[in-house]
Amino acid sequence: MKDEDSKLFVYTSDTGFSDDLAPFAKDTALLLMECSFRRNKPVQKHLELADAMRVAHDCAPEKLILTHLYPEWDDVDLAAEARSLWPGETIEAKDGLIVEV
């Protein structure tokens, strides 16, 4: 049973899409999720943006941080692309990032 004052932090490492991710991360305060590719991922063990946003939509975290971003994300407004698929707060992980939960 979740304490009213407790905050959940859930993170994924390298993962492919799984229907089990969203129930595991349901209603978390902060979800840190790898999102290596924008689209057309070449390997199944990573998420692409549509996969990550599907998980976010289904689990509704207060904040979502996308990390493990491959070079194809350089010069892309990740938050804007994410908003086109899910309206919640999406943050791009960067060196030195500090997030209050």
CNS distance restraints for C-alpha pairs under 8 A (distance, minus, plus):
assign (resid   2 and name CA) (resid   6 and name CA) 6.81 0.50 0.50
assign (resid   7 and name CA) (resid  28 and name CA) 7.02 0.50 0.50
assign (resid   7 and name CA) (resid  29 and name CA) 5.66 0.50 0.50
assign (resid   7 and name CA) (resid 101 and name CA) 7.28 0.50 0.50
assign (resid   8 and name CA) (resid  28 and name CA) 4.88 0.50 0.50
assign (resid   8 and name CA) (resid  29 and name CA) 5.29 0.50 0.50
assign (resid   8 and name CA) (resid  30 and name CA) 6.66 0.50 0.50
assign (resid   9 and name CA) (resid  28 and name CA) 6.05 0.50 0.50
assign (resid   9 and name CA) (resid  29 and name CA) 6.04 0.50 0.50
assign (resid   9 and name CA) (resid  30 and name CA) 4.92 0.50 0.50
assign (resid   9 and name CA) (resid  31 and name CA) 6.02 0.50 0.50
assign (resid   9 and name CA) (resid  32 and name CA) 7.79 0.50 0.50
assign (resid  10 and name CA) (resid  25 and name CA) 6.10 0.50 0.50
assign (resid  10 and name CA) (resid  28 and name CA) 6.74 0.50 0.50
assign (resid  10 and name CA) (resid  30 and name CA) 6.39 0.50 0.50
assign (resid  10 and name CA) (resid  31 and name CA) 4.93 0.50 0.50
assign (resid  10 and name CA) (resid  32 and name CA) 6.28 0.50 0.50
assign (resid  11 and name CA) (resid  31 and name CA) 5.62 0.50 0.50
assign (resid  11 and name CA) (resid  32 and name CA) 4.47 0.50 0.50
assign (resid  11 and name CA) (resid  33 and name CA) 5.56 0.50 0.50
assign (resid  12 and name CA) (resid  32 and name CA) 6.46 0.50 0.50
assign (resid  12 and name CA) (resid  33 and name CA) 5.01 0.50 0.50
assign (resid  12 and name CA) (resid  34 and name CA) 6.28 0.50 0.50
assign (resid  13 and name CA) (resid  33 and name CA) 7.05 0.50 0.50
assign (resid  13 and name CA) (resid  34 and name CA) 6.20 0.50 0.50
assign (resid  14 and name CA) (resid  34 and name CA) 6.37 0.50 0.50
assign (resid  14 and name CA) (resid  45 and name CA) 5.91 0.50 0.50
assign (resid  14 and name CA) (resid  46 and name CA) 5.39 0.50 0.50
assign (resid  14 and name CA) (resid  47 and name CA) 7.72 0.50 0.50
assign (resid  15 and name CA) (resid  34 and name CA) 7.63 0.50 0.50
assign (resid  15 and name CA) (resid  44 and name CA) 7.66 0.50 0.50
assign (resid  15 and name CA) (resid  45 and name CA) 4.64 0.50 0.50
assign (resid  15 and name CA) (resid  46 and name CA) 4.85 0.50 0.50
assign (resid  15 and name CA) (resid  47 and name CA) 6.39 0.50 0.50
assign (resid  16 and name CA) (resid  44 and name CA) 5.25 0.50 0.50
assign (resid  16 and name CA) (resid  45 and name CA) 4.28 0.50 0.50
assign (resid  16 and name CA) (resid  46 and name CA) 4.72 0.50 0.50
assign (resid  16 and name CA) (resid  47 and name CA) 5.33 0.50 0.50
assign (resid  17 and name CA) (resid  21 and name CA) 7.65 0.50 0.50
assign (resid  17 and name CA) (resid  44 and name CA) 7.94 0.50 0.50
assign (resid  17 and name CA) (resid  46 and name CA) 7.67 0.50 0.50
assign (resid  17 and name CA) (resid  47 and name CA) 6.26 0.50 0.50
assign (resid  17 and name CA) (resid  51 and name CA) 6.06 0.50 0.50
assign (resid  17 and name CA) (resid  52 and name CA) 7.82 0.50 0.50
assign (resid  19 and name CA) (resid  23 and name CA) 7.80 0.50 0.50
assign (resid  20 and name CA) (resid  24 and name CA) 6.33 0.50 0.50
assign (resid  21 and name CA) (resid  25 and name CA) 6.28 0.50 0.50
assign (resid  21 and name CA) (resid  55 and name CA) 6.66 0.50 0.50
assign (resid  22 and name CA) (resid  26 and name CA) 5.81 0.50 0.50
assign (resid  22 and name CA) (resid  55 and name CA) 5.15 0.50 0.50
assign (resid  22 and name CA) (resid  56 and name CA) 7.16 0.50 0.50
assign (resid  22 and name CA) (resid  58 and name CA) 5.63 0.50 0.50
assign (resid  22 and name CA) (resid  59 and name CA) 4.73 0.50 0.50
assign (resid  23 and name CA) (resid  58 and name CA) 7.78 0.50 0.50
assign (resid  23 and name CA) (resid  59 and name CA) 6.35 0.50 0.50
assign (resid  25 and name CA) (resid  31 and name CA) 7.22 0.50 0.50
assign (resid  25 and name CA) (resid  59 and name CA) 5.83 0.50 0.50
assign (resid  25 and name CA) (resid  61 and name CA) 7.54 0.50 0.50
assign (resid  26 and name CA) (resid  58 and name CA) 7.59 0.50 0.50
assign (resid  26 and name CA) (resid  59 and name CA) 4.18 0.50 0.50
assign (resid  26 and name CA) (resid  60 and name CA) 6.45 0.50 0.50
assign (resid  26 and name CA) (resid  61 and name CA) 6.95 0.50 0.50
assign (resid  27 and name CA) (resid  59 and name CA) 5.82 0.50 0.50
assign (resid  27 and name CA) (resid  60 and name CA) 5.53 0.50 0.50
assign (resid  27 and name CA) (resid  61 and name CA) 5.17 0.50 0.50
assign (resid  27 and name CA) (resid  62 and name CA) 7.24 0.50 0.50
assign (resid  28 and name CA) (resid  59 and name CA) 7.65 0.50 0.50
assign (resid  28 and name CA) (resid  60 and name CA) 7.40 0.50 0.50
assign (resid  28 and name CA) (resid  61 and name CA) 4.87 0.50 0.50
assign (resid  28 and name CA) (resid  62 and name CA) 6.56 0.50 0.50
assign (resid  29 and name CA) (resid  61 and name CA) 5.54 0.50 0.50
assign (resid  29 and name CA) (resid  62 and name CA) 4.77 0.50 0.50
assign (resid  29 and name CA) (resid  63 and name CA) 6.18 0.50 0.50
assign (resid  29 and name CA) (resid 101 and name CA) 6.65 0.50 0.50
assign (resid  30 and name CA) (resid  61 and name CA) 6.02 0.50 0.50
assign (resid  30 and name CA) (resid  62 and name CA) 6.04 0.50 0.50
assign (resid  30 and name CA) (resid  63 and name CA) 4.90 0.50 0.50
assign (resid  30 and name CA) (resid  64 and name CA) 5.88 0.50 0.50
assign (resid  30 and name CA) (resid  65 and name CA) 7.52 0.50 0.50
assign (resid  30 and name CA) (resid 101 and name CA) 6.87 0.50 0.50
assign (resid  31 and name CA) (resid  61 and name CA) 6.17 0.50 0.50
assign (resid  31 and name CA) (resid  62 and name CA) 7.99 0.50 0.50
assign (resid  31 and name CA) (resid  63 and name CA) 6.33 0.50 0.50
assign (resid  31 and name CA) (resid  64 and name CA) 4.87 0.50 0.50
assign (resid  31 and name CA) (resid  65 and name CA) 6.20 0.50 0.50
assign (resid  32 and name CA) (resid  64 and name CA) 5.97 0.50 0.50
assign (resid  32 and name CA) (resid  65 and name CA) 4.73 0.50 0.50
assign (resid  32 and name CA) (resid  66 and name CA) 6.00 0.50 0.50
assign (resid  32 and name CA) (resid  67 and name CA) 7.03 0.50 0.50
assign (resid  33 and name CA) (resid  52 and name CA) 7.35 0.50 0.50
assign (resid  33 and name CA) (resid  64 and name CA) 7.40 0.50 0.50
assign (resid  33 and name CA) (resid  65 and name CA) 6.22 0.50 0.50
assign (resid  33 and name CA) (resid  66 and name CA) 5.10 0.50 0.50
assign (resid  33 and name CA) (resid  67 and name CA) 6.03 0.50 0.50
assign (resid  34 and name CA) (resid  46 and name CA) 7.28 0.50 0.50
assign (resid  34 and name CA) (resid  47 and name CA) 6.55 0.50 0.50
assign (resid  34 and name CA) (resid  52 and name CA) 7.97 0.50 0.50
assign (resid  34 and name CA) (resid  66 and name CA) 5.56 0.50 0.50
assign (resid  34 and name CA) (resid  67 and name CA) 4.65 0.50 0.50
assign (resid  34 and name CA) (resid  68 and name CA) 5.10 0.50 0.50
assign (resid  34 and name CA) (resid  69 and name CA) 7.15 0.50 0.50
assign (resid  35 and name CA) (resid  46 and name CA) 6.78 0.50 0.50
assign (resid  35 and name CA) (resid  47 and name CA) 4.88 0.50 0.50
assign (resid  35 and name CA) (resid  48 and name CA) 5.33 0.50 0.50
assign (resid  35 and name CA) (resid  49 and name CA) 6.14 0.50 0.50
assign (resid  35 and name CA) (resid  52 and name CA) 6.54 0.50 0.50
assign (resid  35 and name CA) (resid  66 and name CA) 5.78 0.50 0.50
assign (resid  35 and name CA) (resid  67 and name CA) 5.88 0.50 0.50
assign (resid  35 and name CA) (resid  68 and name CA) 6.00 0.50 0.50
assign (resid  35 and name CA) (resid  69 and name CA) 5.83 0.50 0.50
assign (resid  36 and name CA) (resid  46 and name CA) 6.16 0.50 0.50
assign (resid  36 and name CA) (resid  47 and name CA) 6.00 0.50 0.50
assign (resid  36 and name CA) (resid  48 and name CA) 6.05 0.50 0.50
assign (resid  36 and name CA) (resid  67 and name CA) 7.32 0.50 0.50
assign (resid  36 and name CA) (resid  68 and name CA) 5.37 0.50 0.50
assign (resid  36 and name CA) (resid  69 and name CA) 4.42 0.50 0.50
assign (resid  36 and name CA) (resid  70 and name CA) 5.12 0.50 0.50
assign (resid  37 and name CA) (resid  41 and name CA) 5.74 0.50 0.50
assign (resid  37 and name CA) (resid  46 and name CA) 7.65 0.50 0.50
assign (resid  37 and name CA) (resid  47 and name CA) 6.57 0.50 0.50
assign (resid  37 and name CA) (resid  48 and name CA) 4.48 0.50 0.50
assign (resid  37 and name CA) (resid  49 and name CA) 6.52 0.50 0.50
assign (resid  37 and name CA) (resid  69 and name CA) 6.76 0.50 0.50
assign (resid  37 and name CA) (resid  70 and name CA) 6.31 0.50 0.50
assign (resid  37 and name CA) (resid  72 and name CA) 7.03 0.50 0.50
assign (resid  37 and name CA) (resid  73 and name CA) 7.44 0.50 0.50
assign (resid  38 and name CA) (resid  48 and name CA) 5.18 0.50 0.50
assign (resid  38 and name CA) (resid  49 and name CA) 5.08 0.50 0.50
assign (resid  38 and name CA) (resid  50 and name CA) 7.79 0.50 0.50
assign (resid  38 and name CA) (resid  72 and name CA) 7.27 0.50 0.50
assign (resid  38 and name CA) (resid  73 and name CA) 6.98 0.50 0.50
assign (resid  39 and name CA) (resid  48 and name CA) 5.36 0.50 0.50
assign (resid  39 and name CA) (resid  49 and name CA) 6.40 0.50 0.50
assign (resid  39 and name CA) (resid  50 and name CA) 7.32 0.50 0.50
assign (resid  40 and name CA) (resid  48 and name CA) 7.34 0.50 0.50
assign (resid  41 and name CA) (resid  46 and name CA) 7.33 0.50 0.50
assign (resid  41 and name CA) (resid  47 and name CA) 7.35 0.50 0.50
assign (resid  41 and name CA) (resid  48 and name CA) 6.11 0.50 0.50
assign (resid  47 and name CA) (resid  51 and name CA) 5.76 0.50 0.50
assign (resid  47 and name CA) (resid  52 and name CA) 6.17 0.50 0.50
assign (resid  48 and name CA) (resid  52 and name CA) 6.32 0.50 0.50
assign (resid  49 and name CA) (resid  53 and name CA) 6.06 0.50 0.50
assign (resid  49 and name CA) (resid  82 and name CA) 7.12 0.50 0.50
assign (resid  50 and name CA) (resid  54 and name CA) 6.10 0.50 0.50
assign (resid  50 and name CA) (resid  85 and name CA) 7.21 0.50 0.50
assign (resid  51 and name CA) (resid  55 and name CA) 6.46 0.50 0.50
assign (resid  52 and name CA) (resid  56 and name CA) 6.24 0.50 0.50
assign (resid  53 and name CA) (resid  57 and name CA) 5.93 0.50 0.50
assign (resid  53 and name CA) (resid  82 and name CA) 6.80 0.50 0.50
assign (resid  53 and name CA) (resid  85 and name CA) 6.14 0.50 0.50
assign (resid  53 and name CA) (resid  86 and name CA) 5.91 0.50 0.50
assign (resid  54 and name CA) (resid  58 and name CA) 6.23 0.50 0.50
assign (resid  54 and name CA) (resid  85 and name CA) 7.96 0.50 0.50
assign (resid  54 and name CA) (resid  86 and name CA) 7.85 0.50 0.50
assign (resid  55 and name CA) (resid  59 and name CA) 6.08 0.50 0.50
assign (resid  56 and name CA) (resid  60 and name CA) 5.44 0.50 0.50
assign (resid  56 and name CA) (resid  61 and name CA) 6.48 0.50 0.50
assign (resid  56 and name CA) (resid  64 and name CA) 7.44 0.50 0.50
assign (resid  56 and name CA) (resid  86 and name CA) 7.24 0.50 0.50
assign (resid  57 and name CA) (resid  86 and name CA) 6.08 0.50 0.50
assign (resid  60 and name CA) (resid  88 and name CA) 7.73 0.50 0.50
assign (resid  61 and name CA) (resid  88 and name CA) 7.89 0.50 0.50
assign (resid  62 and name CA) (resid  88 and name CA) 7.41 0.50 0.50
assign (resid  62 and name CA) (resid  89 and name CA) 7.11 0.50 0.50
assign (resid  63 and name CA) (resid  88 and name CA) 7.17 0.50 0.50
assign (resid  63 and name CA) (resid  89 and name CA) 5.27 0.50 0.50
assign (resid  63 and name CA) (resid  90 and name CA) 6.29 0.50 0.50
assign (resid  63 and name CA) (resid  91 and name CA) 7.57 0.50 0.50
assign (resid  64 and name CA) (resid  88 and name CA) 7.74 0.50 0.50
assign (resid  64 and name CA) (resid  89 and name CA) 6.10 0.50 0.50
assign (resid  64 and name CA) (resid  90 and name CA) 4.77 0.50 0.50
assign (resid  64 and name CA) (resid  91 and name CA) 6.07 0.50 0.50
assign (resid  65 and name CA) (resid  90 and name CA) 5.74 0.50 0.50
assign (resid  65 and name CA) (resid  91 and name CA) 4.62 0.50 0.50
assign (resid  65 and name CA) (resid  92 and name CA) 5.79 0.50 0.50
assign (resid  65 and name CA) (resid  93 and name CA) 6.04 0.50 0.50
assign (resid  66 and name CA) (resid  90 and name CA) 7.20 0.50 0.50
assign (resid  66 and name CA) (resid  91 and name CA) 6.29 0.50 0.50
assign (resid  66 and name CA) (resid  92 and name CA) 5.32 0.50 0.50
assign (resid  66 and name CA) (resid  93 and name CA) 5.79 0.50 0.50
assign (resid  67 and name CA) (resid  92 and name CA) 6.63 0.50 0.50
assign (resid  67 and name CA) (resid  93 and name CA) 5.08 0.50 0.50
assign (resid  67 and name CA) (resid  94 and name CA) 7.92 0.50 0.50
assign (resid  68 and name CA) (resid  93 and name CA) 8.00 0.50 0.50
assign (resid  69 and name CA) (resid  73 and name CA) 6.31 0.50 0.50
assign (resid  70 and name CA) (resid  74 and name CA) 7.93 0.50 0.50
assign (resid  73 and name CA) (resid  78 and name CA) 7.29 0.50 0.50
assign (resid  77 and name CA) (resid  81 and name CA) 6.38 0.50 0.50
assign (resid  78 and name CA) (resid  82 and name CA) 6.03 0.50 0.50
assign (resid  78 and name CA) (resid  91 and name CA) 7.97 0.50 0.50
assign (resid  78 and name CA) (resid  92 and name CA) 6.57 0.50 0.50
assign (resid  79 and name CA) (resid  83 and name CA) 6.10 0.50 0.50
assign (resid  79 and name CA) (resid  89 and name CA) 8.00 0.50 0.50
assign (resid  79 and name CA) (resid  90 and name CA) 5.60 0.50 0.50
assign (resid  79 and name CA) (resid  91 and name CA) 6.32 0.50 0.50
assign (resid  79 and name CA) (resid  92 and name CA) 6.91 0.50 0.50
assign (resid  80 and name CA) (resid  84 and name CA) 6.55 0.50 0.50
assign (resid  81 and name CA) (resid  85 and name CA) 7.19 0.50 0.50
assign (resid  82 and name CA) (resid  86 and name CA) 6.03 0.50 0.50
assign (resid  82 and name CA) (resid  87 and name CA) 7.72 0.50 0.50
assign (resid  82 and name CA) (resid  90 and name CA) 6.76 0.50 0.50
assign (resid  83 and name CA) (resid  87 and name CA) 4.91 0.50 0.50
assign (resid  83 and name CA) (resid  88 and name CA) 6.97 0.50 0.50
assign (resid  83 and name CA) (resid  89 and name CA) 7.99 0.50 0.50
assign (resid  83 and name CA) (resid  90 and name CA) 7.57 0.50 0.50
assign (resid  93 and name CA) (resid  97 and name CA) 6.56 0.50 0.50
